Amino acid sequence: VHVHDKIIVVSCGTGSQCIQWLGFVGIARYDEQNLQGWLQLGKPLKILLSSGVVLNNTDAICEVLQDKEHVYIETSRHP
């Protein structure tokens, strides 16, 4: 997960979580010490593939992403 200037590895297990979950986890982990990145970054506005395609927040991760595929999170606030 790319969140501004950081790349954050997120283990998704079977990938049954929705895409929006991936955005929230990436933002939380942006703050490596306290896992409260949302205080700086707010919430995920868009989650995109490297091609620029916007993913649907309610899709299951396993249905739209391949293992180790990179996604980019646009946030409501900027660091």
LINNORRA-V321817 format. One record per residue. N is the residue number from 0. OMEGA is omega in whole degrees, 0 to 359 (NA if undefined). BURIAL is 1 if it has 24 or more other C-alpha atoms within 12 Angstrom, else 0. Layout:
# LINNORRA-V321817
N_OMEGA_BURIAL + N_OMEGA_BURIAL
This chain:
# LINNORRA-V321817
0_176_1 + 1_177_1 + 2_184_1 + 3_186_1 + 4_184_0 + 5_170_0 + 6_186_0 + 7_178_1 + 8_179_0 + 9_176_1 + 10_185_0 + 11_181_1 + 12_181_0 + 13_179_0 + 14_181_0 + 15_179_0 + 16_178_1 + 17_181_1 + 18_181_1 + 19_177_1 + 20_180_1 + 21_177_1 + 22_180_1 + 23_179_1 + 24_178_1 + 25_179_1 + 26_179_1 + 27_183_1 + 28_175_1 + 29_174_1 + 30_187_0 + 31_184_0 + 32_188_0 + 33_182_0 + 34_179_0 + 35_182_0 + 36_181_1 + 37_178_1 + 38_178_0 + 39_194_0 + 40_181_1 + 41_184_1 + 42_177_1 + 43_176_1 + 44_180_1 + 45_172_1 + 46_188_1 + 47_169_1 + 48_178_0 + 49_178_0 + 50_182_0 + 51_178_0 + 52_179_0 + 53_179_0 + 54_178_1 + 55_184_0 + 56_185_0 + 57_178_0 + 58_175_0 + 59_181_0 + 60_183_1 + 61_181_0 + 62_186_0 + 63_181_1 + 64_173_1 + 65_177_0 + 66_178_0 + 67_177_0 + 68_181_0 + 69_173_1 + 70_184_1 + 71_183_1 + 72_170_1 + 73_185_1 + 74_182_1 + 75_176_0 + 76_179_0 + 77_182_0 + 78_NA_0
